[in-house]
Amino acid sequence: MLDSYLGALSARIFRSKLLKQSGLYFAAQVFQKAASFLLIPIWTYYLVPADYGVVGTMGAYSNLLHVALMLGIYGAIVRHLYDFKQGSEEQKSYIFSNFLFLFAFSGVVLIGLSIFGDRWWSSISAGGIPFRPFVTLTLVAVWAGLISRTLLSIYQAQQRVMAYVTMEGVGFTLAVILRLIFVAGH
């Protein structure tokens, strides 16, 4: 009796939506990590040790800006997404207005930083990393990351795993291609 119960339970677990979706998220993350690992020889061929400092510094500033500019909107969208009837006009309006606000607010802030940030940058970075092109490219990457993360949050909340994995994969591939172009061209 216990054997049949355990067999039925294990069959139910392996057919579960949770396991299938978790497996897809996991596979996408493993693919990205493996691809990043396989790119190490390319990065080490093109980058000198000083370039790693630039990449690390810009990554830290990018993460800081991303957190500051997201304003908790991802969490708010996910939290309130189901306060509305699924697929209703009110839900679509709610998502669109949050998306539009984040798009416009972060765009204005990042454009302002791009125009006036050169003065601030020289005082906080000791002039070791030129504002153009490094900071300007970082600002564009932060803005694109904010927008794509909003869509990814919506897909995740709606349990649209394939849309999430596809968009994340396309974003990862695009980021790698752009990095290769800029690194090889540097």
Residue frames as a rotation matrix with the C-alpha (Angstrom) as fourth column:
MET 1
0.565 0.825 0.000 0.00
0.825 -0.565 0.000 0.00
0.000 0.000 -1.000 0.00
LEU 2
0.483 -0.476 -0.735 2.80
0.120 -0.796 0.594 2.40
-0.867 -0.375 -0.327 0.90
ASP 3
-0.577 -0.735 0.355 4.61
0.418 0.107 0.902 1.54
-0.701 0.669 0.245 -2.33
SER 4
-0.165 0.596 0.786 1.56
0.970 -0.044 0.237 2.36
0.176 0.802 -0.571 -4.45
TYR 5
0.794 0.433 -0.427 1.03
0.541 -0.824 0.170 5.63
-0.278 -0.366 -0.888 -2.55
LEU 6
0.102 -0.857 -0.505 4.68
0.041 -0.504 0.863 6.66
-0.994 -0.109 -0.016 -3.05
GLY 7
-0.621 -0.290 0.728 4.50
0.678 0.268 0.685 5.66
-0.394 0.919 0.030 -6.70
ALA 8
0.308 0.824 0.476 1.37
0.930 -0.367 0.034 7.75
0.203 0.432 -0.879 -7.26
LEU 9
0.757 -0.075 -0.649 2.91
0.286 -0.855 0.432 10.67
-0.587 -0.512 -0.627 -5.36
SER 10
-0.302 -0.942 -0.146 6.13
0.171 -0.204 0.964 10.58
-0.938 0.266 0.222 -7.38
ALA 11
-0.448 0.221 0.866 4.17
0.893 0.153 0.423 10.32
-0.039 0.963 -0.266 -10.65
ARG 12
0.653 0.757 0.005 2.06
0.756 -0.653 0.047 13.31
0.039 -0.027 -0.999 -9.62
ILE 13
0.437 -0.580 -0.688 5.15
0.160 -0.702 0.694 15.32
-0.885 -0.413 -0.214 -8.67
PHE 14
-0.589 -0.774 0.233 6.88
0.341 0.023 0.940 14.66
-0.732 0.633 0.250 -12.00
ARG 15
-0.279 0.573 0.771 3.75
0.924 -0.060 0.378 15.71
0.263 0.817 -0.513 -13.91
SER 16
0.325 0.492 -0.808 3.31
0.772 -0.631 -0.073 18.86
-0.546 -0.600 -0.585 -11.87
LYS 17
0.784 0.064 0.618 3.27
0.452 -0.741 -0.497 22.28
0.426 0.669 -0.609 -13.45
LEU 18
0.884 -0.461 0.082 5.62
-0.382 -0.608 0.696 23.56
-0.271 -0.646 -0.713 -10.75
LEU 19
0.258 -0.828 0.498 8.33
0.215 0.551 0.806 21.04
-0.942 -0.101 0.320 -11.59
LYS 20
0.314 -0.092 0.945 8.04
0.944 0.134 -0.301 21.65
-0.099 0.987 0.129 -15.34
GLN 21
0.879 0.061 0.473 8.19
0.173 -0.965 -0.198 25.42
0.444 0.256 -0.859 -14.97
SER 22
0.749 -0.651 0.126 11.02
-0.371 -0.255 0.893 25.27
-0.549 -0.715 -0.433 -12.43
GLY 23
0.250 -0.646 0.721 12.91
0.598 0.689 0.410 23.00
-0.761 0.329 0.559 -14.78
LEU 24
0.527 -0.011 0.850 12.60
0.786 -0.375 -0.492 25.50
0.324 0.927 -0.188 -17.63
TYR 25
0.937 -0.219 0.273 13.78
-0.295 -0.914 0.278 28.40
0.189 -0.340 -0.921 -15.42
PHE 26
0.555 -0.751 0.356 16.65
-0.145 0.335 0.931 26.23
-0.819 -0.569 0.077 -14.19
ALA 27
0.308 -0.426 0.851 17.67
0.851 0.522 -0.047 25.14
-0.424 0.739 0.524 -17.71
ALA 28
0.762 0.002 0.647 17.69
0.399 -0.789 -0.468 28.75
0.510 0.615 -0.602 -18.93
GLN 29
0.843 -0.474 0.254 19.91
-0.519 -0.592 0.617 29.80
-0.142 -0.652 -0.745 -16.01
VAL 30
0.401 -0.712 0.577 22.28
0.218 0.685 0.695 26.86
-0.890 -0.153 0.430 -16.54
PHE 31
0.502 -0.175 0.847 22.55
0.865 0.070 -0.497 27.71
0.028 0.982 0.186 -20.24
GLN 32
0.865 -0.146 0.479 23.41
-0.051 -0.977 -0.205 31.35
0.498 0.152 -0.853 -19.49
LYS 33
0.691 -0.640 0.336 25.97
-0.504 -0.094 0.858 30.43
-0.517 -0.763 -0.387 -16.83
ALA 34
0.364 -0.555 0.748 27.57
0.547 0.778 0.310 27.82
-0.754 0.296 0.586 -19.11
ALA 35
0.635 -0.099 0.766 27.72
0.694 -0.364 -0.622 30.26
0.340 0.926 -0.162 -22.03
SER 36
0.888 -0.321 0.328 29.28
-0.408 -0.880 0.242 32.89
0.211 -0.349 -0.913 -19.77
PHE 37
0.525 -0.713 0.465 31.87
-0.188 0.435 0.880 30.37
-0.830 -0.550 0.095 -18.61
LEU 38
0.364 -0.360 0.859 32.68
0.813 0.573 -0.104 29.35
-0.455 0.736 0.501 -22.18
LEU 39
0.817 -0.025 0.577 33.23
0.348 -0.776 -0.526 33.01
0.461 0.630 -0.625 -23.10
ILE 40
0.822 -0.520 -0.233 36.02
0.058 -0.330 0.942 33.43
-0.566 -0.788 -0.241 -20.54
PRO 41
-0.031 -0.907 0.421 38.81
0.786 0.238 0.570 32.65
-0.617 0.348 0.705 -23.06
ILE 42
0.175 0.150 0.973 37.45
0.840 -0.538 -0.068 35.35
0.513 0.829 -0.220 -25.39
TRP 43
0.963 0.210 0.166 37.33
0.093 -0.843 0.529 37.95
0.252 -0.495 -0.832 -22.62
THR 44
0.607 -0.786 -0.112 40.84
0.196 0.013 0.980 37.07
-0.770 -0.617 0.162 -21.43
TYR 45
-0.025 -0.603 0.797 42.18
0.979 0.147 0.142 37.33
-0.203 0.784 0.587 -24.98
TYR 46
0.144 0.192 0.971 40.79
0.665 -0.745 0.048 40.81
0.733 0.638 -0.235 -25.60
LEU 47
0.882 0.290 0.373 40.87
-0.053 -0.724 0.688 42.40
0.469 -0.626 -0.623 -22.13
VAL 48
-0.325 -0.945 -0.022 43.90
0.118 -0.017 -0.993 43.55
0.938 -0.325 0.117 -20.19
PRO 49
-0.460 0.132 -0.878 43.81
0.861 0.308 -0.405 43.63
0.217 -0.942 -0.255 -16.36
ALA 50
-0.944 0.114 -0.311 42.88
0.003 -0.936 -0.353 47.33
-0.331 -0.334 0.883 -16.31
ASP 51
-0.620 0.753 -0.220 39.82
-0.469 -0.131 0.874 46.55
0.629 0.644 0.434 -18.45
TYR 52
-0.294 0.502 -0.813 38.54
0.632 0.741 0.228 44.16
0.717 -0.447 -0.535 -15.78
GLY 53
-0.734 -0.019 -0.679 38.59
0.589 -0.517 -0.621 47.08
-0.339 -0.856 0.391 -13.36
VAL 54
-0.862 0.451 -0.233 36.51
-0.507 -0.775 0.378 49.16
-0.010 0.443 0.896 -15.76
VAL 55
-0.403 0.729 -0.553 34.04
-0.103 0.564 0.819 46.30
0.909 0.387 -0.152 -16.26
GLY 56
-0.388 0.206 -0.898 33.75
0.840 0.481 -0.253 45.69
0.380 -0.852 -0.360 -12.50
THR 57
-0.862 0.028 -0.506 33.35
0.253 -0.841 -0.478 49.36
-0.439 -0.540 0.718 -11.64
MET 58
-0.743 0.619 -0.254 30.74
-0.620 -0.495 0.609 49.96
0.251 0.610 0.751 -14.32
GLY 59
-0.377 0.601 -0.705 28.90
0.265 0.799 0.540 46.82
0.888 0.017 -0.460 -13.21
ALA 60
-0.584 0.118 -0.803 28.74
0.808 -0.010 -0.589 48.12
-0.077 -0.993 -0.090 -9.64
TYR 61
-0.857 0.276 -0.435 27.43
-0.226 -0.960 -0.164 51.52
-0.463 -0.042 0.885 -10.74
SER 62
-0.661 0.629 -0.410 24.98
-0.402 0.165 0.901 49.82
0.634 0.760 0.144 -13.09
ASN 63
-0.391 0.504 -0.770 23.54
0.676 0.725 0.130 47.68
0.624 -0.470 -0.624 -10.28
LEU 64
-0.713 0.076 -0.697 23.26
0.550 -0.557 -0.623 50.72
-0.436 -0.827 0.355 -7.99
LEU 65
-0.835 0.402 -0.376 21.42
-0.527 -0.783 0.332 52.76
-0.160 0.475 0.865 -10.61
HIS 66
-0.596 0.623 -0.507 19.15
-0.055 0.599 0.799 49.86
0.801 0.504 -0.323 -11.48
VAL 67
-0.427 0.415 -0.803 18.04
0.878 0.403 -0.258 49.43
0.217 -0.815 -0.537 -7.87
ALA 68
-0.747 0.093 -0.659 17.60
0.268 -0.865 -0.425 53.17
-0.609 -0.494 0.621 -7.36
LEU 69
-0.794 0.385 -0.470 15.57
-0.600 -0.615 0.511 53.68
-0.092 0.688 0.720 -10.53
MET 70
-0.749 0.554 -0.363 13.28
0.251 0.745 0.618 50.66
0.613 0.372 -0.697 -10.35
LEU 71
-0.651 0.471 0.595 11.44
-0.673 -0.721 -0.166 52.31
0.351 -0.508 0.786 -7.44
GLY 72
-0.760 0.339 0.555 9.92
-0.206 0.684 -0.700 49.00
-0.616 -0.646 -0.450 -6.36
ILE 73
-0.135 0.764 -0.631 7.74
-0.963 -0.250 -0.097 48.98
-0.232 0.595 0.769 -9.47
TYR 74
-0.576 -0.096 -0.812 8.45
-0.450 0.867 0.217 45.31
0.683 0.490 -0.542 -10.26
GLY 75
-0.948 0.179 -0.262 7.16
0.316 0.587 -0.745 44.21
0.020 -0.790 -0.613 -6.89
ALA 76
-0.552 0.779 -0.298 4.17
-0.385 -0.555 -0.737 46.54
-0.739 -0.292 0.607 -7.11
ILE 77
-0.271 0.439 -0.857 3.18
-0.940 0.073 0.334 45.24
0.209 0.896 0.393 -10.53
VAL 78
-0.672 -0.038 -0.739 3.43
-0.066 0.998 0.009 41.62
0.737 0.054 -0.673 -9.44
ARG 79
-0.936 0.295 -0.191 1.66
0.236 0.127 -0.963 42.29
-0.260 -0.947 -0.188 -6.13
HIS 80
-0.360 0.840 -0.407 -1.27
-0.373 -0.529 -0.762 44.17
-0.855 -0.122 0.503 -7.69
LEU 81
-0.867 -0.021 -0.497 -1.48
-0.491 0.197 0.848 42.26
0.080 0.980 -0.181 -10.97
TYR 82
-0.728 0.576 -0.372 -4.17
0.438 0.808 0.395 39.95
0.528 0.124 -0.840 -9.61
ASP 83
-0.701 0.552 -0.452 -6.20
0.174 -0.482 -0.859 42.65
-0.692 -0.681 0.242 -7.93
PHE 84
-0.224 0.588 -0.778 -7.80
-0.889 -0.450 -0.084 42.98
-0.399 0.673 0.623 -11.33
LYS 85
0.670 0.499 0.550 -9.66
-0.178 0.827 -0.533 40.34
-0.721 0.259 0.643 -13.29
GLN 86
-0.256 -0.845 0.470 -7.20
0.292 0.396 0.871 38.42
-0.921 0.360 0.146 -15.47
GLY 87
-0.634 -0.116 0.765 -6.94
0.768 0.024 0.640 40.05
-0.093 0.993 0.074 -18.90
SER 88
0.452 0.868 -0.206 -9.27
0.830 -0.494 -0.258 42.93
-0.325 -0.054 -0.944 -18.04
GLU 89
0.437 -0.211 0.874 -8.88
0.489 -0.760 -0.428 46.42
0.755 0.614 -0.229 -19.41
GLU 90
0.916 -0.090 0.391 -8.15
-0.360 -0.617 0.700 47.68
0.178 -0.781 -0.598 -15.88
GLN 91
0.648 -0.717 0.257 -5.29
0.323 0.565 0.759 45.20
-0.690 -0.409 0.597 -15.51
LYS 92
0.243 -0.545 0.802 -3.83
0.961 0.023 -0.276 46.19
0.132 0.838 0.529 -18.89
SER 93
0.642 0.060 0.764 -4.18
0.116 -0.993 -0.019 49.87
0.758 0.100 -0.644 -18.01
TYR 94
0.940 -0.295 0.173 -2.47
-0.217 -0.124 0.968 49.30
-0.264 -0.947 -0.181 -14.65
ILE 95
0.397 -0.825 0.401 0.46
0.697 0.556 0.453 47.46
-0.597 0.100 0.796 -16.23
PHE 96
0.266 -0.267 0.926 0.79
0.850 -0.388 -0.356 50.00
0.455 0.882 0.123 -19.05
SER 97
0.835 0.078 0.545 0.73
-0.092 -0.957 0.277 53.03
0.543 -0.281 -0.791 -16.73
ASN 98
0.778 -0.613 0.140 3.45
-0.062 0.147 0.987 51.52
-0.626 -0.776 0.076 -14.51
PHE 99
0.237 -0.684 0.690 5.50
0.891 0.437 0.127 50.57
-0.388 0.584 0.713 -17.55
LEU 100
0.463 0.012 0.886 5.08
0.603 -0.737 -0.306 54.04
0.649 0.676 -0.348 -19.06
PHE 101
0.964 -0.118 0.239 6.03
-0.252 -0.697 0.672 55.74
0.087 -0.708 -0.701 -15.79
LEU 102
0.531 -0.813 0.237 9.16
0.246 0.416 0.876 53.63
-0.811 -0.407 0.421 -15.41
PHE 103
0.237 -0.384 0.892 10.05
0.971 0.117 -0.207 54.14
-0.025 0.916 0.401 -19.08
ALA 104
0.585 0.077 0.807 9.65
0.333 -0.931 -0.152 57.93
0.740 0.357 -0.570 -18.88
PHE 105
0.962 -0.191 0.193 11.02
-0.261 -0.456 0.850 58.53
-0.074 -0.869 -0.489 -15.37
SER 106
0.447 -0.846 0.290 14.13
0.399 0.479 0.782 56.40
-0.801 -0.234 0.551 -15.81
GLY 107
0.287 -0.301 0.909 14.64
0.942 -0.081 -0.324 57.80
0.171 0.950 0.261 -19.32
VAL 108
0.796 0.050 0.603 14.57
0.039 -0.999 0.031 61.40
0.604 -0.001 -0.797 -18.07
VAL 109
0.846 -0.503 0.177 16.92
-0.256 -0.093 0.962 60.62
-0.467 -0.860 -0.207 -15.17
LEU 110
0.311 -0.765 0.564 19.36
0.626 0.611 0.484 58.71
-0.715 0.203 0.669 -17.36
ILE 111
0.426 -0.136 0.894 19.32
0.767 -0.470 -0.437 61.35
0.479 0.872 -0.096 -20.11
GLY 112
0.921 -0.072 0.383 19.97
-0.239 -0.880 0.410 63.98
0.307 -0.469 -0.828 -17.44
LEU 113
0.634 -0.727 0.265 22.87
-0.018 0.329 0.944 61.91
-0.773 -0.603 0.196 -16.11
SER 114
0.306 -0.505 0.807 24.19
0.917 0.384 -0.108 61.49
-0.255 0.773 0.580 -19.63
ILE 115
0.550 -0.034 0.835 24.12
0.448 -0.832 -0.328 65.26
0.705 0.554 -0.442 -20.23
PHE 116
0.587 -0.221 0.778 25.18
-0.554 -0.811 0.187 66.57
0.590 -0.541 -0.599 -16.81
GLY 117
0.997 -0.073 0.037 26.81
0.023 0.690 0.723 63.53
-0.079 -0.720 0.689 -15.24
ASP 118
0.458 -0.884 0.097 30.27
0.457 0.140 -0.879 64.19
0.763 0.447 0.468 -16.65
ARG 119
0.017 -0.423 0.906 30.96
-0.567 -0.750 -0.340 66.69
0.824 -0.508 -0.253 -13.83
TRP 120
0.633 0.288 0.719 29.82
-0.768 0.347 0.538 64.28
-0.094 -0.893 0.441 -11.12
TRP 121
0.967 -0.211 -0.143 31.63
0.167 0.947 -0.274 61.37
0.193 0.241 0.951 -12.68
SER 122
0.197 -0.962 0.191 35.03
0.084 -0.177 -0.981 63.06
0.977 0.209 0.046 -12.58
SER 123
-0.090 -0.223 0.971 34.60
-0.869 -0.458 -0.186 63.75
0.486 -0.861 -0.152 -8.85
ILE 124
0.588 0.367 0.721 33.47
-0.729 0.626 0.276 60.24
-0.350 -0.688 0.636 -7.86
SER 125
0.976 -0.179 0.123 35.73
0.213 0.895 -0.391 58.21
-0.040 0.408 0.912 -10.14
ALA 126
0.364 -0.884 -0.293 39.01
0.029 -0.303 0.952 60.11
-0.931 -0.356 -0.085 -9.81
GLY 127
0.413 -0.130 -0.901 39.12
-0.811 -0.502 -0.300 60.38
-0.414 0.855 -0.313 -13.60
GLY 128
-0.505 -0.690 0.518 40.32
-0.418 0.721 0.553 56.80
-0.755 0.063 -0.653 -14.09
ILE 129
-0.446 0.465 0.765 37.41
0.753 0.657 0.039 55.79
-0.484 0.593 -0.643 -16.31
PRO 130
-0.997 0.056 -0.056 36.34
-0.077 -0.840 0.537 58.15
-0.017 0.540 0.842 -19.10
PHE 131
-0.354 0.935 -0.018 32.68
-0.352 -0.150 -0.924 59.21
-0.867 -0.321 0.382 -19.02
ARG 132
0.722 0.520 -0.457 32.31
-0.602 0.146 -0.785 58.70
-0.341 0.841 0.419 -22.75
PRO 133
-0.332 0.816 -0.474 31.85
-0.566 0.230 0.792 55.98
0.755 0.531 0.386 -23.90
PHE 134
-0.820 -0.118 -0.560 31.84
0.198 0.860 -0.471 53.81
0.537 -0.497 -0.682 -20.74
VAL 135
-0.820 0.541 -0.189 29.34
0.095 -0.197 -0.976 55.61
-0.565 -0.818 0.110 -18.53
THR 136
-0.374 0.696 -0.613 27.09
-0.890 -0.454 0.027 56.51
-0.260 0.556 0.790 -21.45
LEU 137
-0.426 0.176 -0.887 26.91
-0.447 0.812 0.375 52.86
0.787 0.557 -0.267 -22.53
THR 138
-0.914 0.078 -0.398 26.24
0.370 0.562 -0.740 51.83
0.166 -0.824 -0.542 -18.94
LEU 139
-0.672 0.704 -0.229 23.34
-0.388 -0.598 -0.701 54.30
-0.631 -0.383 0.675 -18.71
VAL 140
-0.216 0.578 -0.787 21.80
-0.936 0.106 0.335 52.88
0.277 0.809 0.518 -21.89
ALA 141
-0.604 -0.073 -0.794 22.25
-0.034 0.997 -0.066 49.33
0.796 -0.013 -0.605 -20.56
VAL 142
-0.943 0.298 -0.146 20.59
0.159 0.019 -0.987 50.27
-0.291 -0.954 -0.065 -17.24
TRP 143
-0.410 0.831 -0.376 17.61
-0.796 -0.527 -0.298 51.77
-0.446 0.177 0.877 -19.05
ALA 144
-0.191 0.310 -0.932 17.21
-0.721 0.600 0.347 48.69
0.666 0.738 0.109 -21.28
GLY 145
-0.825 -0.186 -0.533 17.55
0.172 0.817 -0.551 46.46
0.538 -0.546 -0.642 -18.21
LEU 146
-0.821 0.571 0.008 14.81
-0.250 -0.347 -0.904 48.34
-0.514 -0.744 0.427 -16.35
ILE 147
-0.124 0.802 -0.584 12.40
-0.987 -0.160 -0.009 47.98
-0.101 0.575 0.812 -19.24
SER 148
-0.234 0.013 -0.972 13.15
-0.468 0.875 0.124 44.32
0.852 0.484 -0.199 -19.91
ARG 149
-0.968 -0.144 -0.207 13.01
0.108 0.506 -0.856 43.43
0.228 -0.850 -0.474 -16.19
THR 150
-0.531 0.846 0.043 9.52
-0.687 -0.400 -0.606 44.91
-0.496 -0.352 0.794 -16.00
LEU 151
0.156 0.581 -0.799 8.32
-0.918 0.384 0.100 42.65
0.365 0.717 0.593 -18.81
LEU 152
-0.521 -0.416 -0.746 10.09
-0.155 0.905 -0.396 39.66
0.839 -0.091 -0.536 -17.27
SER 153
-0.956 0.205 0.211 8.34
-0.212 0.015 -0.977 40.32
-0.203 -0.979 0.029 -13.94
ILE 154
-0.096 0.973 -0.209 4.97
-0.939 -0.158 -0.305 40.38
-0.330 0.167 0.929 -15.67
TYR 155
0.058 0.054 -0.997 5.70
-0.662 0.750 0.002 37.14
0.748 0.659 0.080 -17.53
GLN 156
-0.827 -0.438 -0.354 6.83
-0.035 0.667 -0.744 35.48
0.562 -0.603 -0.567 -14.33
ALA 157
-0.758 0.597 0.263 3.75
-0.466 -0.214 -0.858 36.62
-0.457 -0.773 0.440 -12.40
GLN 158
0.207 0.872 -0.443 1.50
-0.956 0.084 -0.280 35.37
-0.207 0.482 0.852 -15.18
GLN 159
0.087 -0.301 0.950 3.40
-0.209 0.927 0.313 32.05
-0.974 -0.226 0.018 -15.24
ARG 160
0.970 0.115 -0.215 4.28
-0.223 0.057 -0.973 32.53
-0.100 0.992 0.081 -18.90
VAL 161
0.475 -0.836 0.275 7.48
0.061 0.343 0.937 30.54
-0.878 -0.428 0.214 -18.62
MET 162
0.181 -0.423 0.888 8.26
0.937 0.348 -0.025 30.22
-0.299 0.836 0.459 -22.33
ALA 163
0.755 0.100 0.648 7.84
0.364 -0.886 -0.287 33.96
0.545 0.453 -0.705 -22.90
TYR 164
0.892 -0.434 0.125 10.07
-0.341 -0.467 0.816 34.64
-0.296 -0.770 -0.565 -19.88
VAL 165
0.308 -0.809 0.501 12.78
0.338 0.585 0.737 32.18
-0.889 -0.058 0.454 -20.92
THR 166
0.347 -0.128 0.929 12.69
0.936 -0.009 -0.351 33.34
0.053 0.992 0.117 -24.55
MET 167
0.877 0.018 0.481 12.94
0.069 -0.994 -0.089 37.03
0.476 0.111 -0.872 -23.66
GLU 168
0.745 -0.644 0.173 15.70
-0.347 -0.152 0.926 36.40
-0.570 -0.749 -0.337 -21.14
GLY 169
0.258 -0.646 0.718 17.60
0.639 0.671 0.375 34.29
-0.725 0.362 0.586 -23.69
VAL 170
0.519 -0.013 0.855 17.27
0.761 -0.449 -0.469 36.93
0.390 0.894 -0.223 -26.40
GLY 171
0.945 -0.156 0.286 18.41
-0.255 -0.902 0.349 39.62
0.203 -0.403 -0.892 -23.95
PHE 172
0.545 -0.781 0.305 21.40
-0.042 0.338 0.940 37.53
-0.837 -0.525 0.152 -22.87
THR 173
0.232 -0.436 0.870 22.37
0.900 0.434 -0.023 36.79
-0.368 0.788 0.493 -26.48
LEU 174
0.722 0.087 0.686 22.05
0.435 -0.829 -0.352 40.45
0.538 0.553 -0.636 -27.47
ALA 175
0.902 -0.404 0.151 24.14
-0.378 -0.572 0.728 41.53
-0.208 -0.714 -0.669 -24.47
VAL 176
0.339 -0.807 0.484 26.88
0.342 0.585 0.735 39.02
-0.876 -0.084 0.474 -25.34
ILE 177
0.338 -0.170 0.926 26.93
0.939 -0.007 -0.344 40.12
0.065 0.985 0.157 -28.99
LEU 178
0.864 0.015 0.504 27.16
0.059 -0.996 -0.071 43.79
0.501 0.091 -0.861 -28.02
ARG 179
0.755 -0.637 0.155 29.91
-0.286 -0.107 0.952 43.07
-0.590 -0.763 -0.263 -25.49
LEU 180
0.242 -0.679 0.693 31.88
0.713 0.609 0.348 41.14
-0.658 0.410 0.632 -28.08
ILE 181
0.526 0.000 0.851 31.52
0.732 -0.510 -0.452 43.99
0.434 0.860 -0.268 -30.58
PHE 182
0.901 -0.137 0.412 32.57
-0.264 -0.926 0.270 46.65
0.344 -0.352 -0.870 -28.05
VAL 183
0.651 -0.700 0.294 35.35
-0.133 0.276 0.952 44.58
-0.747 -0.659 0.087 -26.48
ALA 184
0.227 -0.578 0.784 36.81
0.855 0.504 0.124 43.47
-0.467 0.642 0.608 -29.81
GLY 185
0.510 0.049 0.859 36.47
0.652 -0.674 -0.349 46.99
0.561 0.737 -0.376 -31.18
HIS 186
0.991 -0.104 -0.089 38.08
-0.002 -0.660 0.751 48.58
-0.137 -0.744 -0.654 -28.11
